[in-house]
Amino acid sequence: MSGVVKNMDLSQWGLIILAAGQGKRMRSSLPKVLLPAWGRPIMQYLLDELKWEEFGQRFLVVSPSMEELIKSSFGQDITIVVQKEPKGTAHAASTVFPLMQEGIDWFLILYADMPLLQGETIFSFLSRVEENRYPFSFLTSFSPDPAGFGRVVRDEKGEPLGIVEEKDCSTQEKKISEVSLGVFAFQRKAFQEILPLIDNSNAQGEYYLTDAVRVAREKGYTPEAFAVEWDEQFLNVNTPADFSKAILILKERKIASLWDEGVKILDPSTTYVDWDVVVEEDVWLYPGTVIEGKSVIEKGARIGPFSRISESKVGRNGSVEYSVVEGSTIGEEARVGPFAHLRPGTKLERGVKVGNFVEVKNSHIGEETRALHLSYLGDAQIGKKVNIGAGTITCNYDGEKKNPTFIEDEVFIGSNNSLVAPVSIGKGAYTAAGSTITQNVPPYSLGVGRAKQKNIEDWTKRKTRRNKD
């Protein structure tokens, strides 16, 4: 079963995602389907691969404790169904019965903890099921390590007799390498007839969806089992180790896609790029690069080494090295770092240079302005071609509110200045080194805010004599 099925009409299909599992082995306060992987909950990968919006109906079955969290993440375009008691997967699937609409003739049932599952696999399966009008079908594979999976038991003719969950397997059944992949397709009539007949006579005392194979045969249906080649996409995330494997595979997929788009990655093992990050052609990512959220890195930019960019944009031919950038916009040919920190609300225009140990917060900095070392610029509007001297700080907080600083074009701020906001520095003005500026400086003026220096002669000699006495 191979090949991508394009333009498949899913309007007559209902999608049921089972996400009510407790995930106790994950030992996490978050439901395992919401665990973040490269900027997304792991279930998002499955939903996107399925083109979930195209299904005629969409159900997400969750436990009561998960309802609000799931609604906040996925509740806009999918029906959240609460399984009030943890009675098993067959019971979870049957909770959608009262909500099924007319015109939905088929149902696809999947487990939510399969973030690596590929759309090609699913749509090839659904196409074959629909074409042959199979009332009940499921996917299997021969796993090199079947532990944890339900084993597929067949008769001497190769027909599937049932799926036995591992906890119910005999010693002989545990040796079976063919496993159920947790992908089931039903015609509507078969779905409604088979599931109510499943009982809970098993080690867990639960109503297993996998028992649908046995019950279907008893009901006179012929279950169809489609074996596909084993692949990493069939990984279920049940343990922290599984989660780690899934994260690594998703990272490899993202890195591969970036290479295909012309991104240069010097050390993939130390480069971390979230799934929804856009990186354009001819960008260079150096070792230790972390790019998060929905960041955009435009053509020709250089990121790293050892830099973190979160929910930000870096313009063409911009660069960021040894720095942290959060919620900011960096213009074309602007340079950040080393050891700079851009906090949310920062916007650097073309050609700006923000250098060593400079922190910028909620500020707009105009073209070709330079702040090269040891400064804090907060809540500031700074014009073009401004020089910010070393040690400059905007004193923006008065203990109650944040106040703005306005610096117009072509201003020269001397070293070790404190600009006490609210304050404005006019176009072309200078401020003297070591000044505390508390009043507005008119355009083309020199602002000086120093205490008068006083020299006390022979003070050191007198101090030395006192110490000896």
VENFEN-V579383 format. One record per pair of residues at least 24 apart in sequence whose C-alpha atoms are under 10 Angstrom apart, sorted by the first residue. I is the first residue (numbers start at 1). J is the second residue. D is the distance in whole Angstrom. If there is no record, write none. Layout:
BEGIN
i	j	d
I	J	D
I	J	D
END
This chain:
BEGIN
i	j	d
1	120	9
1	121	8
1	122	10
1	123	10
1	124	6
1	125	7
1	127	10
1	128	8
1	226	8
1	227	8
1	228	7
1	229	9
2	120	7
2	121	7
2	122	10
2	123	9
2	124	6
2	125	9
2	228	9
2	229	10
3	120	7
3	121	8
3	123	9
3	124	7
4	119	8
4	120	5
4	121	8
4	122	9
4	123	7
4	124	7
5	119	9
5	120	7
5	121	9
5	122	9
5	123	6
5	124	6
5	125	9
5	126	9
5	127	7
6	120	9
6	123	8
6	124	9
6	127	10
7	123	10
8	54	9
8	123	8
8	124	10
8	126	9
8	127	8
9	54	8
9	55	8
9	56	9
9	127	10
10	51	9
10	52	9
10	53	9
10	54	6
10	55	5
10	56	6
10	57	9
10	104	10
10	106	9
10	123	10
10	126	9
10	127	10
11	53	10
11	54	6
11	55	5
11	56	4
11	57	8
11	103	8
11	104	7
11	105	9
11	106	10
12	54	10
12	55	7
12	56	6
12	57	8
12	101	10
12	102	9
12	103	6
12	104	5
12	105	6
12	106	6
12	107	9
13	54	9
13	55	6
13	56	5
13	57	7
13	58	9
13	103	9
13	104	6
13	105	6
13	106	5
13	107	5
13	108	7
13	126	9
13	130	10
13	185	10
13	186	10
13	187	9
13	188	9
14	52	10
14	54	10
14	55	6
14	56	6
14	57	5
14	58	6
14	59	8
14	100	8
14	101	9
14	103	10
14	104	6
14	105	8
14	106	6
14	107	5
14	108	6
14	109	9
14	185	10
14	186	10
14	188	9
15	47	10
15	50	9
15	52	8
15	53	10
15	54	10
15	55	6
15	56	8
15	57	6
15	58	5
15	59	6
15	60	8
15	78	10
15	104	10
15	106	9
15	107	6
15	108	5
15	109	6
15	110	8
15	185	10
16	57	8
16	58	6
16	59	5
16	60	6
16	61	7
16	78	10
16	79	10
16	81	10
16	92	10
16	93	7
16	94	10
16	96	8
16	107	7
16	108	6
16	109	5
16	110	6
16	111	9
16	112	9
16	184	10
17	43	10
17	46	10
17	47	9
17	58	8
17	59	6
17	60	5
17	61	6
17	62	9
17	80	10
17	92	10
17	93	8
17	108	8
17	109	6
17	110	5
17	111	6
17	112	6
17	113	9
18	59	8
18	60	6
18	61	5
18	62	7
18	63	10
18	81	10
18	83	10
18	89	7
18	90	10
18	92	7
18	93	7
18	109	7
18	110	6
18	111	5
18	112	6
18	113	9
19	43	9
19	60	7
19	61	5
19	62	5
19	63	8
19	66	9
19	70	10
19	81	10
19	82	10
19	83	10
19	89	9
19	92	9
19	110	9
19	111	7
19	112	5
19	113	8
20	60	9
20	61	6
20	62	4
20	63	5
20	64	8
20	65	9
20	66	8
20	67	9
20	81	10
20	82	8
20	83	7
20	84	9
20	85	10
20	86	8
20	88	9
20	89	8
20	92	8
20	111	9
20	112	9
21	61	9
21	62	8
21	63	7
21	66	10
21	83	10
21	86	8
21	88	9
21	89	9
21	92	10
21	111	9
21	112	9
21	113	9
21	238	10
22	62	9
22	63	8
22	65	9
22	66	9
22	86	9
22	238	10
23	113	10
23	237	9
23	238	7
23	239	8
24	238	9
24	239	9
25	237	10
25	238	7
25	239	5
25	240	8
26	237	9
26	238	7
26	239	5
26	240	5
26	241	9
26	242	9
26	243	9
27	239	9
27	240	8
28	240	9
30	66	9
30	69	9
31	62	10
31	63	10
31	65	9
31	66	7
31	69	9
31	70	9
32	112	9
32	113	7
32	237	8
32	238	8
32	239	9
32	240	10
32	243	9
33	70	9
33	111	10
33	112	6
33	113	6
33	114	9
33	115	9
33	237	9
33	238	10
34	66	10
34	69	9
34	70	8
34	73	9
34	112	10
34	113	9
35	243	9
36	243	10
36	247	9
37	115	10
37	243	9
37	244	9
37	246	8
37	247	6
37	248	9
37	250	8
37	251	9
37	274	8
37	275	8
38	247	8
38	248	10
38	250	8
38	251	8
38	254	9
38	272	8
38	273	7
38	274	4
38	275	5
38	276	8
38	277	9
38	291	9
38	292	8
38	293	8
39	273	9
39	274	5
39	275	6
39	276	7
39	277	9
39	291	10
39	292	7
39	293	6
39	294	8
40	274	8
40	275	7
40	276	8
40	293	9
41	73	9
41	115	9
42	112	8
42	113	7
42	114	8
42	115	6
42	116	9
42	237	9
42	243	9
42	246	9
42	247	9
42	250	10
43	74	10
43	111	9
43	112	6
43	113	6
43	114	7
43	115	6
43	116	9
44	73	9
44	74	9
44	112	9
44	115	7
45	112	10
45	113	10
45	114	8
45	115	5
45	116	7
45	117	8
45	118	9
45	250	9
45	275	9
46	110	9
46	111	9
46	112	7
46	113	8
46	114	7
46	115	5
46	116	7
46	117	6
46	118	8
46	119	8
47	74	10
47	112	9
47	114	10
47	115	9
47	117	10
47	119	9
48	115	10
48	118	10
48	119	9
49	115	9
49	116	9
49	117	7
49	118	6
49	119	5
49	120	8
49	121	10
49	122	9
49	123	10
50	117	9
50	118	8
50	119	5
50	120	9
50	121	10
50	122	7
50	123	8
51	119	8
51	123	10
52	77	9
52	78	9
53	77	7
53	78	8
55	104	9
55	107	10
55	108	10
56	101	9
56	103	8
56	104	7
56	105	10
56	106	10
56	107	10
57	99	9
57	100	8
57	101	8
57	103	10
57	104	7
57	107	9
58	96	10
58	100	10
58	107	10
58	108	10
59	93	9
59	95	10
59	96	7
59	99	9
59	100	10
59	109	10
60	92	10
60	93	9
60	96	9
60	110	10
60	111	10
60	112	9
61	89	10
61	92	7
61	93	7
61	94	10
61	95	8
61	96	8
61	111	10
61	112	9
62	86	10
62	92	8
62	112	10
63	92	9
86	206	8
86	207	10
87	200	9
87	204	9
87	205	8
87	206	5
87	207	6
87	208	9
88	200	9
88	204	9
88	205	8
88	206	5
88	207	5
88	208	6
88	209	8
89	206	8
89	207	6
89	208	5
89	209	5
89	210	8
89	211	10
90	194	10
90	195	6
90	196	8
90	197	10
90	198	7
90	199	9
90	200	10
90	206	8
90	207	5
90	208	5
90	209	4
90	210	8
90	211	8
90	212	8
91	195	8
91	196	8
91	198	9
91	199	10
91	200	10
91	206	8
91	207	6
91	208	8
91	209	8
92	207	9
92	208	9
92	209	9
93	191	9
93	195	8
93	208	10
93	209	8
94	191	9
94	192	8
94	195	7
94	196	8
94	209	10
97	191	9
97	192	8
100	188	9
103	188	10
104	187	9
104	188	7
105	186	9
105	187	6
105	188	5
105	189	8
105	191	10
106	130	8
106	133	10
106	135	9
106	136	10
106	185	7
106	186	6
106	187	5
106	188	5
106	189	9
106	190	9
106	191	9
107	136	10
107	184	8
107	185	6
107	186	5
107	187	6
107	188	7
107	190	10
107	191	8
108	137	10
108	138	10
108	183	7
108	184	6
108	185	5
108	186	7
108	187	9
109	138	9
109	182	8
109	183	6
109	184	5
109	185	6
109	186	8
109	209	10
110	181	9
110	182	6
110	183	5
110	184	7
110	185	9
111	181	9
111	182	6
111	183	8
111	184	10
111	236	9
112	182	10
112	236	9
112	237	9
113	234	10
113	235	8
113	236	6
113	237	5
113	238	7
113	243	10
114	181	10
114	182	9
114	233	8
114	234	7
114	235	6
114	236	5
114	237	6
114	238	10
114	246	9
115	233	8
115	234	9
115	235	8
115	236	8
115	237	8
115	243	10
115	246	7
115	247	9
115	250	9
116	231	10
116	232	7
116	233	4
116	234	7
116	235	7
116	236	9
116	237	10
116	246	7
116	247	10
116	249	8
116	250	7
117	231	9
117	232	8
117	233	5
117	234	6
117	235	8
117	236	9
118	233	7
118	234	9
121	228	9
121	233	9
122	183	8
122	184	10
125	183	9
125	184	10
125	185	9
125	226	8
125	228	10
126	184	10
126	185	7
128	226	10
129	185	8
129	186	9
129	187	9
129	224	9
129	226	10
130	185	9
130	186	10
130	187	9
133	186	10
133	187	8
134	185	9
134	186	8
134	187	7
134	190	10
134	221	9
134	222	8
134	223	8
134	224	7
135	185	8
135	186	6
135	187	5
135	188	8
135	189	8
135	190	6
135	191	8
135	216	9
135	221	7
135	222	8
135	223	8
135	224	8
136	184	7
136	185	6
136	186	5
136	187	6
136	188	9
136	189	10
136	190	7
136	191	8
136	194	9
136	212	9
136	213	8
136	216	8
136	221	8
136	222	7
136	223	5
136	224	6
136	225	9
137	183	8
137	184	6
137	185	5
137	186	7
137	187	9
137	212	10
137	213	9
137	222	9
137	223	6
137	224	5
137	225	6
137	226	7
138	180	8
138	181	8
138	182	8
138	183	6
138	184	4
138	185	6
138	186	9
138	210	9
138	213	9
138	223	8
138	224	6
138	225	5
138	226	6
138	227	9
139	179	9
139	180	6
139	181	6
139	182	7
139	183	6
139	184	7
139	185	9
139	224	9
139	225	6
139	226	5
139	227	6
139	228	7
140	178	7
140	179	5
140	180	5
140	181	5
140	182	8
140	183	8
140	184	10
140	225	7
140	226	6
140	227	5
140	228	6
140	229	9
140	230	9
140	234	10
141	177	8
141	178	5
141	179	6
141	180	7
141	181	7
141	225	10
141	226	8
141	227	5
141	228	5
141	229	6
141	230	5
141	231	9
141	234	9
142	176	9
142	177	5
142	178	4
142	179	6
142	180	9
142	181	10
142	227	8
142	228	8
142	229	7
142	230	6
142	231	10
143	176	9
143	177	6
143	178	6
143	179	7
143	180	10
143	181	10
143	229	9
143	230	6
143	231	8
143	234	9
144	177	7
144	178	9
144	230	8
145	177	7
145	178	10
145	179	10
146	174	8
146	175	8
146	176	8
146	177	6
146	178	7
146	179	7
146	180	10
147	174	8
147	175	10
147	176	10
147	177	9
147	179	9
148	174	10
148	179	9
148	236	9
148	238	9
149	174	10
149	177	9
149	178	9
149	179	6
149	180	7
149	181	8
149	182	9
149	236	9
150	174	9
150	176	10
150	177	10
150	178	9
150	179	6
150	180	6
150	181	8
150	182	9
150	210	8
151	175	9
151	176	6
151	177	7
151	178	6
151	179	5
151	180	6
151	181	10
151	210	10
152	176	7
152	177	8
152	178	6
152	179	5
152	180	6
152	181	10
152	210	10
152	213	10
152	225	9
153	177	10
153	178	8
153	179	9
153	213	10
154	178	10
154	225	10
158	225	10
159	222	9
159	223	8
159	224	8
159	225	8
160	213	7
160	214	9
160	217	9
160	222	9
160	223	7
160	224	8
160	225	7
161	211	10
161	213	7
161	214	6
161	215	10
161	216	10
161	217	8
161	218	10
161	222	10
161	223	9
162	210	8
162	211	7
162	212	8
162	213	5
162	214	5
162	215	9
162	216	9
162	217	9
162	223	9
163	208	10
163	209	9
163	210	6
163	211	6
163	212	8
163	213	7
163	214	8
164	202	10
164	208	10
164	210	7
164	211	8
164	213	10
164	214	10
165	202	9
165	203	9
165	204	10
165	208	9
165	210	8
165	211	9
166	203	10
167	202	9
167	203	6
167	204	8
168	202	7
168	203	6
168	204	9
169	203	10
178	227	8
178	230	10
179	227	9
179	230	10
180	210	8
180	225	9
180	226	10
180	227	9
180	234	10
181	227	10
181	228	10
181	230	10
181	234	7
181	235	9
181	236	9
182	209	9
182	210	8
182	234	9
182	236	9
183	210	10
183	234	10
184	209	9
184	210	9
184	212	10
184	225	10
185	224	10
186	223	10
190	216	8
190	219	9
190	221	8
191	216	10
193	219	8
194	218	9
194	219	7
194	221	9
250	274	10
250	275	8
251	275	8
258	283	10
262	299	10
263	299	9
263	300	9
264	300	10
264	302	10
265	289	10
265	303	10
266	305	10
270	305	10
270	306	9
271	304	10
271	305	10
271	306	9
271	307	10
272	308	9
273	308	10
273	309	10
274	310	10
277	310	9
277	311	9
277	312	10
277	313	10
278	313	9
279	313	10
279	314	10
280	316	9
282	317	10
283	316	9
283	317	8
283	318	10
283	319	10
284	317	10
284	319	9
285	320	10
286	321	9
288	321	10
288	322	9
289	320	10
289	321	9
289	322	9
289	323	10
290	324	9
291	325	9
292	326	9
293	327	10
295	326	10
295	327	9
295	328	9
295	329	10
296	329	9
297	330	10
298	331	10
298	332	9
299	332	10
300	332	10
300	333	9
301	332	9
301	333	8
301	334	10
301	335	10
302	333	10
302	335	9
303	336	10
304	337	9
304	338	9
305	338	9
306	338	10
306	339	10
307	337	9
307	338	9
307	339	9
307	340	10
308	341	10
309	342	9
310	343	10
310	344	9
311	344	9
312	342	10
312	344	9
312	345	10
312	346	10
312	347	10
313	347	9
314	348	10
315	348	10
315	349	9
315	350	8
316	350	9
317	350	10
317	351	10
318	350	9
318	351	8
318	352	9
318	353	10
319	353	10
320	354	10
320	355	10
321	355	10
322	356	9
323	355	9
323	356	9
323	357	9
323	358	10
324	359	10
325	359	10
325	360	10
326	361	10
327	361	10
327	362	9
328	360	10
328	361	9
328	362	9
328	363	9
328	364	10
329	364	9
330	365	10
331	365	10
331	366	10
331	367	9
332	367	10
333	367	10
333	368	9
334	367	9
334	368	8
334	369	10
334	370	10
335	370	10
335	372	10
336	371	10
336	372	9
337	372	9
337	373	9
338	372	10
338	373	10
339	373	9
339	374	10
340	372	9
340	373	9
340	374	9
340	375	10
341	376	10
342	377	10
343	378	9
345	378	10
345	379	9
346	377	10
346	378	9
346	379	9
346	380	9
347	381	10
348	382	10
349	383	10
349	384	9
350	384	10
351	384	10
351	385	9
352	384	9
352	385	9
352	386	10
353	387	10
354	388	10
356	390	10
357	390	10
357	391	10
358	390	9
358	391	9
358	392	9
358	393	10
359	393	9
360	394	10
362	404	10
363	404	9
363	405	9
363	406	10
364	406	10
365	407	9
366	407	10
366	408	9
366	409	8
367	409	9
368	410	10
369	409	9
369	410	8
369	411	9
371	413	10
373	415	10
374	415	10
374	416	9
375	415	9
375	416	9
375	417	9
375	418	10
376	418	10
377	405	9
377	419	10
378	402	9
378	403	9
378	404	8
378	405	8
378	421	10
379	403	7
379	404	5
379	405	7
379	406	9
379	421	9
379	422	10
380	404	5
380	405	5
380	406	6
380	407	8
380	421	9
380	422	10
380	423	10
380	424	10
381	405	6
381	406	5
381	407	6
381	408	8
381	424	9
382	406	6
382	407	5
382	408	6
382	409	7
382	410	10
382	411	9
382	424	10
382	425	9
383	407	6
383	408	5
383	409	4
383	410	7
383	411	8
383	426	10
383	427	9
384	408	7
384	409	5
384	410	6
384	411	8
384	427	10
385	409	6
385	410	5
385	411	7
385	412	9
385	428	10
386	410	5
386	411	5
386	412	6
386	413	8
386	427	9
386	428	9
386	429	10
387	411	6
387	412	5
387	413	6
387	414	8
387	415	10
387	430	10
388	412	7
388	413	5
388	414	7
388	415	8
388	416	10
388	417	9
389	413	5
389	414	5
389	415	4
389	416	7
389	417	8
389	431	10
389	432	10
389	433	8
390	414	8
390	415	5
390	416	6
390	417	8
390	433	9
391	415	6
391	416	4
391	417	7
391	418	8
391	433	10
391	434	9
392	416	5
392	417	5
392	418	6
392	419	8
392	433	9
392	434	9
392	435	10
392	436	10
393	417	6
393	418	5
393	419	6
393	420	9
393	436	10
394	418	6
394	419	5
394	420	6
394	421	7
394	422	9
394	423	9
394	437	10
395	419	6
395	420	5
395	421	6
395	422	9
395	423	10
395	436	10
395	437	10
395	438	10
396	420	7
396	421	5
396	422	7
396	423	9
397	421	8
397	422	9
398	422	10
405	440	10
406	440	9
407	440	10
407	441	10
408	443	8
409	443	10
410	443	10
410	444	9
411	443	9
411	444	8
411	445	10
412	444	10
412	446	9
413	446	10
413	447	9
414	447	10
414	448	10
417	448	10
417	449	9
417	450	10
418	449	9
419	449	10
END
